[in-house]
Amino acid sequence: MKPEIKRRIEQIQHGEVPEGYQRTKAGIVPIDWMERSFDNLFNFAKGLSIPRDKLTKEGINYLHYGDIHMREKTYLHVNSEENTMPKIQLDSAFFGFVALEDGDIVFADASEDNKGIGKAVVVYNQERRPVIAGLHTIVAKDKTKDLFRDYKRYFLHTKYIRMQFEFYATGVSIFGVTKDSISRMRIPLPSLIEQKKIAEILTTWDKAIELKEQLIAEKKQQKKWLMQNLLTGEIRLPGFSGEWEESIFGEVVKQVNNRVTPSTLAEDVICIELEHIVQEMGRLRGYTKAVFQKSTKNVFKKGDVLFGKLRPYLKKYYFATSFGVCSSEIWVLRGIPQFINNRFLFYFVQSTDFIKNCNASTGSKMPRADWSLVSNMAMLYPPLPEQIAIAEILSTADREIDLHEKQLEEFKKQKKALMQLLLTGIVRVTTKEVTPNA
């Protein structure tokens, strides 16, 4: 980061107004940016305005506020494969729903906490396909041509806008925001030319992120194919031949039940709960210290395989890299050394057959895998040298996926930092490059 930009950030953080900047209600921004209210920029639409010839027997796409909350992306392409909105039939009961056009912003007006208030998507509907916004949404339609469509999907998530949504949100268990509140919100807006350039830069980052996400998805599919073929013996690795053994799972794999009182353990011993295991990823998002736990825990050692027996369809598994303890809702599995290699076991518990047997569980609201069923399932396995070779192939695939995912997270962090610089005017743009404000 250039020294002048770093100094500008420090000045703004201390409430000082750098040369070429102004103080507005929304914050300190470039002097040539205009502060605009949402009421000045948008009409807030009501009513259904879809021509009758657009209505079909198959129904019409319906964007519910819950769909907005669940979306990771800040835009929605109506005419793409990404469109997974449900269809509903239109009748008099749907009077008052809003027809969505290209460039419309749809806000979710309710959330369980004020941090979720104001989550929004920009609609890309250039083919003018019939789509409506459902209940608990507020639709903003352009009133002027001063706001570039692609710029919308970025400025909606600046700190200026987030602070105003949190200010206007009201409620106790459910927080809401009204159309009138949104209309009073204000934003410092650069020129249309600068908006387009900012959007162009950030869109380039989005494309890089999307390409990385596609690559990760492909790598995961490749790993899934490898598992389906290598773990079943459909494809053999070079240098290996001969028949595989078939045994009852519980005869070659032990479920370790070594309970301990956590407060008696050393301070550096970790405790893994179900929420610490990332779903379908085989890694941790964190852990806690065992000494802080009150209930008894299961002991595991380095090399053991952990599998979440509560809601087994969530596919929570982990290969332990150290000694520790875990929740009683987690199985500690250990291969009997003369039969099963633990690395091979780690991939076996990810297999379709194993998950299927775990899902033949007990309980409805809180289903748990039943060891009496799982331990009696058939397990097909090769000699130990081939198990080790298979595990190494799959471990290599995991390491490659992990590397790409770390790069993806870095891309996202860099984009977020760039958004804060560009959308606040701390860094200005020209037609050629990102440059500091003169």
KAQUIUR-V887383 format. One line per field, one symbol per residue. phi: phi as a letter, one per 20 degrees, with the letter a starting at -180 (. if undefined). burial: 1 if it has 16 or more other C-alpha atoms within 10 Angstrom, else 0. A space follows every 10 residues. Layout:
BEGIN
phi->???
burial->???
END
This chain:
BEGIN
phi->.fgfffffff fffenedffn ccecfepecg feedecefff ecddecnecd gffeecffnc fceefffffe feeebcefed fffdffdcee bffdfofdfe dgnfddeeeb bfbffefnfb ceedcfelff bceefmccdd dgdcdecfgf fgfdffdfff fgfffffefc pdececcdff fffefcbfdf ffffgfffff ffffffffff ffffffffff ffffffffef fdnfcdfgnd bnfeeccfgf edceeeddeb egfeeffefe cddgfeefgl dmbedqacef feedefceec cgnfddcfef lfffldbbef dbfacbgfed fddbffgfdc effffgeffe fgfffffffe ddndfcfcfd ffeffdffce begggfgfff ffgfffffff fgffffffff gfffffffgf ffednfdedd fdbfcfff
burial->0000100110 0100001100 1001011111 0010101110 1111100001 0000000001 1111100110 0001111100 0000000000 0000011111 1111111111 1011011111 1111100011 1111111111 1100001111 1111111001 1101110111 0000111010 0110111111 0001111110 1110110010 0100010011 0011011101 1110010000 0000001011 0110000000 1100000001 1111001110 0111000011 1000011111 0011111111 1110111111 0001111111 1111100011 1111111111 1001101110 1000001111 1001101010 1110011111 1001101100 1001100100 1100100111 1111111110 00000110
END
